[in-house]
Amino acid sequence: MEFDSRREVYFCQGLILCYNKIMKNNKFHNTPPLIEFKNLTVLKGKNKKVLDAVSLKIWEGENIAIIGPNGAGKSSLIKTITRQYYPLAEKSGYLFKIWGQEVWNIFDLRSLLGIVSNDLQYTCNREITGMEIILSGFFGGIGLYRERISARMKKKAREITDFLEICHLRDRRMDEMSSGEARRFLIGRALVHDPKALILDEPTNSLDLHALYKFTGIMRKIARAGTSVVLVTQSISDIIPEIKRVILMKEGRIYRDGPKETILTKKNISGLFARAVEIQKKGGYYYPLRGR
């Protein structure tokens, strides 16, 4: 069955409406949605749609995974959230809000949304210590120059390194760390403003097995501490047990959206990646297996 068939679209819309109806009674909803998008379309170049009529609500306190193959629109969605991309405004029913506001100073968003990406890690791969990277988060830069570092900032940075279990690496240079070590310092940089949500864009790329286990443990720790985790990944095995909602993206659209147990099924994942798979659940994690 084709993805853009009328039957598929109606099914997806019905699933999203049912899920949103359930979520209206959620305890987090005394405040506006952290992210509220409706009918957003984003173009890259003159006419290439990277997001196509996307509608999405994310509430404070939710832990979410956004899953999709290459080219599904995941990174474009994150860049739209962080105001690197802007949608077309002439669409009917258009809504583009973060924490109930349509207009934001980009620097004010740091107190709401922290982001860690591979692009950021590449940019931070310099002769800068891990502690300097975390402290630079207070100023929105990379590294320290003539900024005045207060005692409060130093105390906060030390607390973060303790929490992320990287205090022994504070004085090591970023270009001398492993990928997993450097990524934890980037998380520390994002946490200095106590954001409402932490967006992790493909965070397990290039991690070996030991680093992967360590990193997923840190993700679980952050989620349990009360910061919303928005995990963007191609791999369903990255989804930690604390994540309860999963969004599937395909061809710039929301393909499925709902509770993890109803979304991570053989039918949905096979349709998403256009390949037959079986899904195994073990210890709160989900694993894809070769289908028959």
PyMOL commands that set and color helices and strands:
alter all, ss='L'
color gray80, all
select helices_A, chain A and resi 6-23+74-81+108-111+118-123+130-136+151-163+167-169+174-176+179-191+209-224+236-238+260-263+266-273
alter helices_A, ss='H'
color red, helices_A
select strands_A, chain A and resi 35-44+48-58+64-67+95-98+113-116+197-201+228-233+245-250+253-259+277-282+285-290
alter strands_A, ss='S'
color yellow, strands_A
deselect
rebuild
show_as cartoon
